[in-house]
Amino acid sequence: MFDTLSEKEKIIFLAGVFDGEGSFGSWSTGKGRKRMIALGVETTDEEMVKRFHDVFGGLFYKRSKRVQGKKETWQWKMRGEPALKTLKAMIPYMCKRRKEKFYGLVEPFGYGSEDWGSHIQKQTRVKEVNE
């Protein structure tokens, strides 16, 4: 079924999954290094994680078992400008809590002059994915 969805529908679907299973924030790769936005999803459902990779790119890999008797997990990650672009595509379809975290995260980075708060105030506003 997923393969028959339009590109926009795929992004809406993945935004819903990310809203519940994903994580994002800003990290640096070491002392004194530039901070960057990073995001990811980790779950035991390989097919679901691969969908993120197929639609957005980034890294997709299997993590080794951390605890004996537990299932292996699959992980998808992005960072930097591609992560920002991906979050901007998904954020209109996420819950208010995620939107608030996103806009609080990007504000210090000074990404563009867009009115970031408009999505928080008007949850029914939908932006085109290809903007």
C-alpha positions in Angstrom: 0.0 0.0 0.0 2.8 2.5 0.9 4.2 2.3 -2.6 0.9 3.5 -4.1 0.8 6.7 -2.1 1.8 10.0 -3.6 5.0 11.7 -2.4 3.0 14.0 -0.2 1.0 11.2 1.3 4.2 9.3 2.1 5.6 12.3 3.9 2.3 12.6 5.9 2.4 8.9 6.8 6.1 9.0 7.8 5.5 12.2 9.8 2.9 10.3 11.9 5.4 7.5 12.5 8.1 10.0 13.3 5.8 11.9 15.7 5.5 8.7 17.8 8.8 6.9 17.3 11.4 9.5 16.1 13.7 11.9 17.9 15.5 15.1 17.0 17.7 17.7 18.5 21.0 19.5 18.1 24.4 17.9 18.8 28.0 18.7 18.2 30.6 16.2 17.2 33.1 17.3 19.8 34.3 20.1 22.0 34.4 23.5 20.2 32.7 22.1 17.1 29.7 23.5 15.4 26.3 22.2 16.6 24.0 20.7 14.0 20.4 19.4 13.8 20.1 15.6 13.8 17.1 13.3 13.7 16.5 9.6 13.7 14.1 6.6 14.1 15.0 3.3 15.7 12.7 0.3 15.8 12.6 -3.5 15.2 10.5 -3.0 12.1 13.1 -3.0 9.3 10.5 -2.2 6.5 9.3 0.9 8.4 12.8 2.3 8.9 13.7 1.6 5.3 10.8 3.7 4.2 12.4 6.8 5.8 15.6 6.1 4.0 13.8 5.5 0.7 11.8 8.8 0.9 14.4 11.1 2.6 17.8 9.5 2.2 20.2 9.5 5.2 21.7 6.5 6.9 20.0 3.2 7.3 21.5 0.3 9.2 21.0 -2.6 11.5 22.1 -2.2 15.1 23.5 -5.2 16.9 21.6 -6.7 19.8 22.3 -4.7 23.0 20.7 -7.2 25.3 20.7 -11.0 25.1 17.3 -12.3 24.0 16.1 -8.9 22.6 15.3 -8.3 18.9 17.7 -6.5 16.7 16.8 -2.9 15.8 17.1 -0.9 12.6 18.0 2.7 12.6 17.7 5.7 10.3 19.6 8.9 10.9 20.2 12.3 9.3 22.0 15.4 10.3 22.8 18.9 9.1 20.9 20.7 6.3 19.3 17.5 5.0 17.9 16.8 8.5 16.5 20.4 8.6 14.9 20.0 5.2 13.3 16.6 6.2 12.0 18.1 9.4 10.5 21.1 7.6 8.7 18.7 5.3 7.2 16.6 8.1 6.6 19.3 10.8 3.2 20.5 9.5 1.8 17.0 10.1 3.1 16.5 13.7 1.6 17.3 17.1 1.9 20.7 18.8 4.5 19.4 21.2 6.8 18.3 18.4 6.2 21.6 16.5 7.1 23.6 19.6 10.3 21.6 20.0 11.2 22.1 16.3 10.7 25.9 16.3 12.6 26.2 19.6 15.4 24.2 18.1 15.8 26.0 14.8 15.4 29.6 16.2 19.0 29.8 17.6 20.3 28.5 14.3 18.7 31.4 12.4 17.5 29.2 9.6 15.7 31.6 7.2 13.2 34.3 8.0 10.1 32.1 7.9 7.5 32.7 10.5 8.2 29.4 12.4 5.4 30.0 15.0 2.6 30.0 12.5 2.4 26.2 12.5 2.0 26.2 16.3 -0.7 28.8 16.3 -2.7 27.4 13.4 -2.6 23.6 13.4 -4.9 23.4 10.4 -2.5 25.3 8.2 -0.8 22.9 5.7 2.3 23.9 3.8 3.2 22.2 0.5 5.9 19.6 0.9 7.9 20.8 -2.1 8.2 24.4 -0.9 
